């Protein structure tokens, strides 16, 4: 019998589950339970009997569920109790909306099937959310007569206050002002969206014009001109029957990133006097716009359309534009020109000033019939701009987006060679111009 082939087969090893991913305490507890089960089986089957049957059933149980008997029954009841406490609700329909609606649909389907008699009735197990009565409880801290300060009595439901927040009563005027600001911003956003719709229509007229018949084109051009006027009125906040324009509405649009990009797209479609008015309004309020654009830095997108507007302006308008940029006339009591300082310290402001000065100098040198008063006014503006550029520290001067080619020759008419060299060094134009 010992040499029989069946006795030479290796005995199957008992399945040992991989418990390496368990928590060390759980792994230790599982090992203790297995030892206890083995000891119990040994004590029950010490004299033989059906020891093999018990051992095989024990191995079979471990093979089915290696994590069996990891928790005691009271531990399972404790976990179930915690989970049921989480389900307690004073308003199950509100706290468990989707579950309640899901089972309402299932119940309606079941009722419909019963009415039509389609198939056997299905029993669905529904989790009943325990509903508890809502109790109003006001916490009253413990007070002792003669005690100094607040007692540090706290519990889970009533923790100790870390800070005593002072509730400030707000007046109706403050709330009214905040509401007005919100309404104003909301109205500005609506205006921007309406103007974008008009702009898209105007941009589409070129395609419609090419596809239209010869007789339809005058009407299309009239519609396009009217829409451009509506765009300008939306931009400048011009109401029907109102002659004088206010910069407040335009500033509200320019304070929003999308509004600045809108203005850059609108400028090529506007008439020269309309585009000049937009440019003037920007120059008048440039320090305010620079402050509002500190985070977005979208203002440089206006440089290209503004440069096209400049080449259609006469010298008188360009001179007025420099006056707006430099905030002249200025009171004699002011030690420094804060308006111009803010312009020179900003990339967009300095680039715009260079463009305006360059264009003005071109007009000044090409127009021989310039009036003496206008010539003196331009000279005064150039001297003041040169003086401020020399005065401002090099570290505070912004780096412009673009530099006109005639900039140094422009200043050479108003300063001596020494100051011109200082200015040239400060503007870093030595290698760029020569």
C-alpha positions in Angstrom: 0.0 0.0 0.0 2.8 2.4 0.7 4.0 2.2 -2.9 0.6 2.8 -4.4 0.5 5.8 -6.8 -2.5 7.4 -5.1 -0.5 7.7 -1.8 2.3 9.5 -3.6 0.0 12.5 -4.5 0.8 15.8 -2.6 -1.9 16.7 -0.1 -3.7 20.0 -0.8 -2.6 22.7 1.4 -5.1 24.7 3.5 -6.1 28.0 2.0 -4.4 30.9 3.8 -5.9 34.3 2.9 -3.6 37.3 2.2 -4.2 39.6 5.2 -1.2 41.9 4.6 -3.5 44.8 3.7 -5.4 44.7 7.0 -4.9 47.0 9.9 -2.3 45.4 12.3 -4.9 45.3 15.1 -7.4 43.6 12.8 -4.8 41.1 11.6 -3.8 40.3 15.2 -7.5 39.9 16.2 -8.1 37.6 13.2 -5.1 35.5 14.2 -6.4 35.2 17.8 -9.9 34.1 16.6 -8.3 31.5 14.3 -6.3 30.1 17.3 -9.4 30.1 19.5 -11.4 28.2 16.8 -8.6 25.6 16.4 -8.4 25.1 20.3 -12.2 24.7 20.4 -12.1 22.0 17.7 -9.3 20.2 19.4 -11.1 20.1 22.7 -14.3 18.9 21.1 -12.6 16.3 18.9 -9.7 15.3 21.2 -10.5 11.5 21.1 -10.9 11.3 17.3 -14.5 10.7 16.3 -15.5 12.9 13.4 -12.4 15.2 13.8 -11.7 15.1 10.1 -15.2 16.3 9.3 -15.0 19.3 11.6 -11.5 20.2 10.3 -12.8 20.1 6.7 -15.8 22.3 7.5 -13.5 24.8 9.3 -11.2 24.9 6.3 -14.2 25.3 4.0 -15.5 28.2 6.0 -12.1 30.0 5.9 -11.9 29.3 2.1 -15.4 31.0 1.6 -14.8 34.1 3.7 -11.3 34.8 5.1 -12.7 37.8 7.1 -15.4 35.9 8.9 -15.8 36.5 12.6 -13.6 39.6 12.4 -16.3 41.6 14.4 -18.4 40.5 17.3 -22.2 40.7 17.1 -22.3 43.6 19.6 -19.7 45.5 17.4 -21.9 45.0 14.3 -25.0 46.2 16.3 -23.0 49.3 17.4 -22.0 50.1 13.7 -25.6 49.6 12.6 -26.9 51.9 15.4 -24.5 54.6 14.3 -25.6 54.3 10.7 -29.3 54.4 11.6 -28.6 57.5 13.7 -27.3 59.2 10.6 -30.5 58.4 8.8 -32.7 60.2 11.4 -34.3 63.2 9.8 -37.0 65.8 10.7 -37.9 66.1 7.0 -37.0 62.9 5.0 -38.4 64.4 1.7 -35.9 67.3 1.9 -32.9 65.5 3.3 -33.2 62.4 1.1 -35.0 63.9 -1.9 -33.7 61.6 -4.7 -34.2 58.3 -2.8 -37.8 59.3 -1.8 -38.6 60.3 -5.4 -37.1 57.1 -6.8 -39.3 54.9 -4.7 -42.3 57.0 -5.5 -41.7 56.3 -9.2 -41.3 52.6 -8.4 -44.5 52.5 -6.4 -46.4 54.2 -9.3 -45.0 51.6 -11.7 -46.0 48.8 -9.4 -49.5 50.2 -9.0 -49.9 50.5 -12.8 -48.7 46.9 -13.3 -51.3 45.7 -10.7 -54.0 47.6 -12.5 -53.1 46.1 -15.9 -52.3 42.8 -14.4 -48.9 42.6 -16.0 -46.9 39.8 -14.4 -46.5 38.9 -10.7 -46.4 41.5 -8.0 -42.8 42.4 -7.1 -41.8 43.0 -3.5 -39.3 45.8 -3.1 -37.3 46.3 0.0 -37.5 50.0 1.0 -35.2 51.6 3.5 -37.4 53.5 5.9 -35.8 56.7 7.1 -36.4 57.1 10.8 -38.3 60.3 11.4 -37.7 62.1 14.6 -39.6 65.1 16.1 -37.9 68.4 15.7 -37.1 69.8 19.1 -36.3 73.4 19.7 -33.5 73.7 22.1 -31.9 76.8 23.4 -28.5 76.5 25.0 -28.0 78.4 28.2 -24.4 78.5 29.5 -23.7 77.7 33.1 -23.6 80.8 35.2 -22.2 81.2 38.7 -22.8 84.2 40.9 -19.6 86.1 41.4 -17.6 84.3 38.7 -15.1 86.3 36.7 -15.2 86.0 32.9 -16.9 83.2 31.0 -16.9 79.6 32.1 -15.3 77.1 29.7 -18.2 74.7 29.8 -18.7 73.0 26.4 -20.0 69.8 24.9 -20.1 68.2 21.4 -23.5 69.8 20.6 -22.6 73.2 22.2 -18.9 73.9 21.7 -17.2 76.8 23.3 -17.1 80.0 21.2 -13.6 80.8 20.0 -14.5 84.4 19.0 -17.3 86.8 20.0 -18.3 88.3 16.7 -19.8 91.7 17.1 -22.9 92.1 15.1 -23.0 95.5 13.5 -26.3 96.9 12.5 -26.4 98.1 8.9 -28.3 101.1 8.0 -30.8 101.2 5.2 -28.7 103.8 3.3 -25.8 101.3 3.1 -28.0 98.5 1.8 -29.5 100.9 -0.7 -26.1 101.9 -1.9 -24.9 98.3 -2.3 -28.1 97.5 -4.2 -27.5 100.4 -6.6 -23.9 99.3 -7.2 -25.1 95.8 -8.0 -27.9 97.0 -10.3 -25.5 99.3 -12.1 -23.0 96.6 -12.8 -25.8 94.2 -13.9 -27.1 96.9 -16.3 -23.6 97.5 -17.6 -23.2 93.8 -18.4 -26.5 93.8 -20.2 -25.4 96.8 -22.3 -22.2 95.0 -23.2 -24.1 92.0 -24.4 -26.5 94.1 -26.4 -23.6 96.0 -28.0 -21.9 92.7 -28.9 -25.0 91.6 -30.7 -25.1 94.8 -32.7 -21.4 94.5 -33.5 -21.8 90.9 -34.8 -24.6 92.2 -37.1 -22.4 95.0 -38.4 -19.5 92.6 -39.0 -21.9 90.4 -41.0 -23.0 93.2 -43.3 -19.9 92.9 -45.5 -20.9 89.3 -46.4 -24.5 90.3 -46.9 -23.5 93.2 -49.1 -21.5 90.9 -51.4 -24.4 88.4 -51.7 -27.1 91.1 -52.2 -28.5 92.5 -55.4 -27.5 95.9 -56.7 -30.8 97.5 -55.7 -30.7 96.1 -52.1 -27.3 97.6 -51.3 -28.3 101.2 -50.4 -30.8 99.9 -47.8 -28.2 97.6 -46.3 -25.7 100.5 -46.0 -28.4 102.5 -44.3 -29.1 99.7 -41.8 -25.4 99.3 -41.1 -24.9 103.0 -40.5 -27.9 103.0 -38.0 -26.5 100.0 -36.1 -23.1 101.7 -35.8 -24.8 104.8 -34.3 -26.7 102.5 -31.9 -23.3 100.9 -30.9 -21.8 104.4 -30.2 -24.9 105.4 -28.2 -24.6 102.2 -26.1 -20.9 102.8 -25.6 -21.2 106.4 -24.5 -24.5 106.0 -22.6 -26.3 108.5 -24.8 -30.1 108.6 -24.1 -32.6 109.8 -26.6 -32.8 113.6 -26.6 -29.6 114.0 -24.5 -26.9 116.2 -26.0 -24.2 116.2 -23.3 -22.3 112.9 -22.8 -21.0 111.7 -19.4 -17.9 109.6 -19.0 -19.4 107.6 -16.1 -21.3 105.1 -18.4 -18.2 104.6 -20.6 -16.0 104.1 -17.5 -18.3 101.4 -16.2 -17.9 99.5 -19.5 -14.1 100.0 -19.5 -13.8 98.6 -16.0 -14.9 95.2 -17.3 -12.5 93.1 -19.3 -15.0 92.1 -21.9 -16.0 95.8 -22.3 -12.4 96.8 -23.1 -12.1 94.1 -25.8 -15.5 95.3 -27.1 -14.2 98.9 -27.5 -11.1 97.6 -29.4 -13.4 95.8 -31.9 -15.8 98.7 -32.2 -13.3 101.5 -33.0 -12.6 100.5 -36.6 -16.3 100.8 -37.5 -16.9 104.2 -35.8 -16.9 107.5 -37.7 -13.7 109.6 -37.1 -15.4 112.1 -34.7 -17.0 109.2 -32.7 -13.6 107.4 -32.5 -11.9 110.6 -31.4 -14.5 111.1 -28.7 -13.8 107.6 -27.3 -10.1 108.3 -27.4 -10.5 111.6 -25.6 -12.7 110.0 -22.9 -10.0 107.3 -22.4 -7.2 109.9 -22.1 -9.2 112.0 -19.6 -9.8 109.0 -17.3 -6.6 107.1 -17.9 -5.2 107.0 -14.3 -8.6 105.5 -13.1 -8.6 102.9 -16.0 -5.0 102.0 -15.3 -5.9 101.3 -11.6 -8.8 99.2 -12.6 -6.7 97.3 -15.3 -3.9 96.4 -12.9 -5.0 92.7 -12.7 -6.4 92.1 -16.2 -3.8 94.1 -18.2 -6.2 94.2 -21.2 -5.7 97.9 -22.1 -2.8 97.3 -24.5 -5.3 95.7 -26.9 -6.5 99.3 -27.6 -3.2 100.6 -28.9 -3.5 99.4 -32.5 -7.1 100.7 -33.1 -6.1 104.0 -31.3 -3.1 104.4 -33.6 -5.4 104.1 -36.6 -7.7 106.8 -35.1 -4.7 109.1 -34.5 -3.8 109.2 -38.2 -7.2 110.7 -39.0 -7.1 113.5 -36.5 -6.0 117.1 -37.1 -3.2 118.8 -35.1 -5.7 120.7 -32.9 -7.4 117.5 -31.8 -4.0 115.8 -31.2 -2.9 118.8 -29.1 -6.1 118.6 -27.0 -5.4 114.8 -26.6 -2.0 115.5 -25.2 -3.5 118.1 -22.8 -5.9 115.4 -21.6 -3.1 112.9 -21.1 -1.0 115.4 -19.2 -4.0 116.8 -17.2 -3.4 120.4 -18.3 -4.2 123.1 -17.2 -2.9 122.1 -13.8 -3.0 124.1 -10.6 0.3 125.8 -9.8 0.1 124.7 -6.1 0.5 121.0 -7.1 4.2 120.1 -6.8 4.0 117.1 -9.2 1.7 116.1 -12.0 0.2 112.9 -10.5 -1.9 112.3 -13.6 1.1 112.3 -15.9 3.2 110.3 -13.4 0.5 107.5 -13.4 0.6 107.5 -17.3 4.4 107.3 -17.4 4.5 104.4 -14.9 2.0 102.2 -17.0 2.9 100.3 -20.1 -0.3 101.2 -22.0 -0.2 104.9 -20.8 3.4 105.5 -21.9 2.9 103.7 -25.2 -0.2 105.8 -25.9 1.7 109.0 -25.0 4.5 108.1 -27.4 2.1 107.5 -30.2 0.3 110.8 -29.6 3.5 112.8 -29.4 4.9 111.2 -32.5 1.8 111.9 -34.5 1.6 115.5 -33.3 5.3 116.1 -34.2 4.7 114.7 -37.7 1.7 117.1 -38.1 3.7 120.0 -36.6 6.6 119.6 -39.0 4.6 118.9 -42.1 2.1 121.8 -41.6 3.8 125.1 -42.4 0.6 127.1 -41.9 0.3 126.4 -38.2 -0.9 129.3 -36.1 1.6 130.8 -33.7 -0.6 130.2 -30.6 -1.1 126.6 -31.6 2.6 126.2 -32.2 3.4 127.7 -28.7 0.9 125.4 -27.1 2.5 122.3 -28.7 6.0 123.5 -27.7 4.8 123.9 -24.1 3.3 120.4 -24.0 6.5 118.9 -25.4 8.7 120.7 -22.9 6.5 119.6 -20.0 6.5 115.9 -21.3 10.3 116.0 -21.6 10.7 117.5 -18.2 8.6 114.7 -16.6 10.4 112.0 -18.5 13.8 113.3 -17.2 12.5 113.7 -13.7 10.9 110.3 -13.2 13.4 107.6 -11.9 14.5 105.0 -14.4 13.1 102.2 -12.3 9.7 103.7 -12.1 9.4 104.3 -15.9 7.3 101.6 -17.6 8.4 99.5 -20.5 6.3 100.6 -23.5 4.7 98.1 -25.9 6.0 99.9 -29.0 8.4 102.8 -29.6 7.9 105.3 -32.5 11.0 105.5 -34.8 11.1 109.3 -34.6 11.0 109.6 -30.8 14.5 110.8 -30.1 14.5 113.2 -33.1 11.2 114.5 -31.8 12.8 115.5 -28.4 15.9 116.9 -30.0 14.1 120.1 -31.0 13.2 120.9 -27.4 16.2 120.0 -25.2 20.0 120.5 -25.5 22.4 117.7 -26.3 23.2 116.8 -22.7 19.6 116.3 -21.7 18.9 114.5 -25.0 21.7 112.0 -24.1 20.3 111.5 -20.6 16.8 111.0 -22.1 18.2 108.6 -24.7 19.9 106.5 -22.1 16.9 106.4 -19.9 14.6 105.3 -22.7 17.1 102.5 -23.8 16.9 103.7 -27.4 20.6 104.0 -28.1 20.9 100.7 -29.9 17.4 100.8 -31.3 17.6 104.2 -33.1 21.3 104.5 -34.2 
